Amino acid sequence: MEIEAKRPPLEIESDPFSDAQRRTLSETVRPLADAYDELIADRDRSAWRWFDAIEPEFRLSCVSDEYGQRVRDAKVLATMFITVIDDVAECHSDRTTLEELLLVPFDSRPADPTRAGVDGEYVRFQQDLWDALVEQYAAGPRAAEFADLFRFDVRQALQSVDYSALLAQYPGLVGERELRTYDVYNMMLFPFADIDLANALAFESRELSAVRNVVAHGQRMARIGNWIATWERELAEGDYSSAVVVRALESGVVSRADLQAIRTAPTDATVDPIVDRIRESGIEDEFIDRWCHEYELATDYCGEIDSLDVRAYLEGFEPIFRSQLARRTSA
């Protein structure tokens, strides 16, 4: 049976997770969040609290109830992990440190916090964070079964960050086709699903391919929401890698000269007219329509998967999307 996505309006005043900032992080996550605040502090704790609040919405229903807190903690740590790397790539443009951070989860060559030009605090923190994440993942009763898949999916997420760094290095590289290919993995929905499956005693492995197809649609939905929520702030910072801005560029709403002017001098005079032009173009609404289309395509798998509730998984993305749109209007 097909589920029709409820199309939200672009302007949403009420955030379904407005009380997220009153949350207290778990005893597992809090020490890492404290260390982040002390050593890194590129973002405040609101990012982790918001994710902690939304996590149950897109948790696969096959997760055994007794493992719910461990699943949540692992995903919050995973979110922190990819955020640290992403900020080094996009906010700090620190290629040398990024190269070491990309090595942290893998054994081919240990990351070296003492390498010349590397910010060792980031690398040492990320090593501790990865160890804590792996400890949570490995505690799952089916962790060994999905361990290789988890590592593969983490690698795809790191490749996404590496692609973002290349966009900063080569501004002419950016295009919507490649964004759809690489950038969506930054949302970590596949590693999150692996964490769920590691804690899902009733999951049938024969359904893995179909489940990953559903997760792929969910990941694109999550990325669309993120693009809409963040493109204005990123543009003001001289970052025009959001698909919303790229669509505006490829459709002639803005020019490369407009974007280069922002990158050279991101001021109200260069940014505001471009923001207004993109808002008035209807591009954001096109992405909302795409979100609904991804939702509807995912419903094709409702009858193919028995060991989890696809309907519940998809419906969980609706309040998250509304929260992303609400956070856009308050930005």
N, C-alpha and C positions, 0 to 999 in steps of 0.2 A: 504494500500500500504506500503510495507516494505521500510524503509530507511536504506541504507547501510552507516555505519560509515566510515568516511575517516580516514585511519590508519596513524597517524603522525609518523615521524621518531623519534627515541629516542633523537637525538641531534637536538635541535631547537635553532637557534641563535636569533631569533626575538620574543620578548615577545609582544603579542597583547595588553597588558596593561602596556606598558613601561612608559606611561605618568601618571600612577596612582599617583606617588609621588608629582605631581604638584597639586593634588586635595586639596580642602579645605573642611574639615568636616563641617557638618551642625551645626546650632546653638543649636540643640537638643543634638547632640553627643559631641560637642567640650568640654563642661564643664566636662563631664565624662572622656574624653580622657586627659584633663588637670590634673584632679585629679589622674588618673592612672599614668601619668608621674611623679607626685609629690610623690605619696604614694607607688606605686608598681614598675613601671619602669623595669619590667622583659623583655619587648620588646619595640622597638621604634614604632613610629606612622605609619611606613610604612605598618604594618599588617592591621591596620584599613583602611588606604587609599586604599590599594589593594582590600580589600573586598568591600569597598564602590564603587569602580570602576566596579567590576564584578557583583554586585548584580542584575542589570537589566537583565543580560544574562539568569539567571535561575528563574526569577520571573514568576509565573503562569500568563498566558495571561488574565485570568478572573479578575485580580485585576482592580478595577475601576481607571481610570487615575488620578482622583483628589486625590487619596490616595497614590500615588506612593512614595512621599517623606517620608510619615509616615512609609510605609512598609520598605523602605530602612533604615531609622533610627532605627527601631525596630530590624532589622536583624543585623546591625552593633553592636548595644548594646548586642544582643544575642551572637554574635561572641566574643565580649570582655568578656562577662560573662563566657562562657565555657573555654576560653583561660586562664583566671585567675585561675580557678579551676584546669585545666590541668597542668599548670606550677607548682602549689603548689604540685601536685601529682608527676609529673615526674622530674621536675628540682630541687625542694627543698626537695622532699621525706618527707614532713611534714605531717605525718598521723593525728596528733592531730588537726591541723588547717583544714586539708581536711575534717575531720568528721564534723566540724562546718559549713564549706562552703556547704557541701552537704545538710544541713538542711535549707539553706537560703530561697528557694522558697516555703517551706512547713510550715504548722501551727502546726504540731504534737508537736514539741518542738522548740521554737525560738532559733536560733543560738546565742551562747553566746561568744561575743568577749573578755570577761574577764576570761574565763576558763583558768585554769593553763596550761601553755605550748602552748597556742594558740597565733598566731600572730594576735592581734586584729585589726591592720590596714587593713589586708586583709579582715577580716570578715565585718568590718564596711563599707569598700569600696564596697564590694560585695552586702551588704544589700541596699546601695544607688543605686547601678547599677541595681539590680533586681527591685527596686521600679520604676526606670525610664523606664525599659523595659516593666513592667506591665502597666504603664501609657500609653505607646505607643500602646501596644496590645489592651488594653481595649477601646481605642478610635475608634477602627474599628466598623463599623455598625453591623457586625455579630459576634463580639467578644464573646458574651455570648453563642452563639450557639456552638462554637468550644472550649470554655474555658477548659472543662474537657479533651478534646483531647490534647490541648496544654500542660496542666500540665502533662499528661501521657507521652507525647513525651519528655518533658524536663527531666522527671524522667529517661527515657531510656538513654538520653545523659549523665546524671550524673552517671548512672550505668556503662556506658562505661569508664568514668574517674576512677571510683572506681576499675574497672577491670585492668586498666593500672597501678594503684598503687599496686595492688596485684602482677602484673608481676614483679615489682621492688622488692617486698618482697620475692617472690618465683620464681626465675629465671627458674626453671625447669617446671613451669606451662605453659609457652608460647607454643602455637601450632596454626597452621594456621586455623584449624576448629573453634576454639573459637574466634580467631581474627575476622573471618568473621561474627561470631554471635554477638559479643559484641562491638568490636572496631569501627566498621563502624558508630555507632550511635554518636560518637564524632563529626561527621561532621555536625550535627544539621539540616540536610535537612528536617526532619519531622517537627520540630518546625518552620522552615522557611516557609514550606508549610501551616502550621496552621495560621501563620501571614498573608500570602496571602489570605487564605480563609476568614479570619475575615474581609477582605477589598474587597471582591468580591461579589458584589450585584447580578451578573448574574449566579453565580455558582449553579449547580443543586446538591443537597445533595445526591441524589440517585447514583451519580457517584463517591462518596467518596472512596469506596473500590478500584475501578479501578485507580483512581488518586494516591492513596497511593501505589499501586503496581508500578506505573511509578516512583514515588518518591523514592521507595526502590532501584530501579535500578540506579537512579541518585545518590543516596547516596553512593552506592558501587562504581560508577564511580568516584565520588569526592574523596573517600577514596583511591582508587588506585592511582590517581594522587598525592595525598598527600604522600602516601607511597614512590612512586618513587622520589618525590621531596626532601624528608627529610631523607631518610635512611642513607646516608653517613654522614651527620652532626650528626645525633643521635648516630650512631655507634661510631664516634669519641668522643662522650660524655659518652660512656659506656652503652648506651641504645640500646639493640638489640631486641626491641619489634616490629619493622616494619615487615610487612608480607614479604617484599623482603628478609630480613635477615633470617626470620623464614623459608621461602621456601629454602634458601641456607642451613640452618641447617638440615631441614628434608630430603633434597635430597642429603646430604653428601658433598656438596661443601665446607662447613666449619664444624668444630667440636665444641662441647661445650668447649673443652679446648682452642680453638682459641678465642672464645667469652669471656671466663673467663679471659684470659690473657689481653684482652682489658679492661674489667671492672676493673681489678686489677691495670693496668697501661696503660691508654689510650694515647699512644705515637705514633709518626709516625712509629716506628719500629713494633708495634703490629697492628696498624690500616691499614696502606697502603697495605700490602700484602693481607689482607682479602678483602679490597675494590676492589683491582685489580682482585682477584679471582671471586668475585661476578659479577663484570662488565663483565668479560669474559665468564661467565656461560650462558648468554642469559636469565637470570631470569627476568630482567627488560622488555625484549621484550615479555616474556610470560604474564606479567601483562598488557602490552599494548594490547595484543590480548584479554585478559579477559575484558578490558575496552570496546573494540569494541563489544564483545559478549553481555555484559550487555546492551549496546546501542541498539543492534539489537533485543534483547528480549523485550525491552521496546516498540519497534515499534508495537508490537502486539496489543497494546491498542489504536492505532491511530483511529481505526474505532469504538471503544467502548465509547469514550468520546466526547461529543458535546459541553460542556460549556467552554472548554479551548482548546488551540492548543498544543497538545502533540508534534507535529513535532517541533514547535518553542522552546518548553522547552528542548527537547533533543539536538537540534542544538546549544543551548546556552552553552552546556557543552564542545563543541569542542574548542572554543577559550580559555576557562578556563583551559582545559587540556593542550593545547599548552603553556599557560602561566606557568603552573606548571612544565612542562618539561623544559622550558627555564630558569626558576628560579633554577632548578636543576643544569644546566650547568654552571650557574654563581655563584653557592654556593661555 
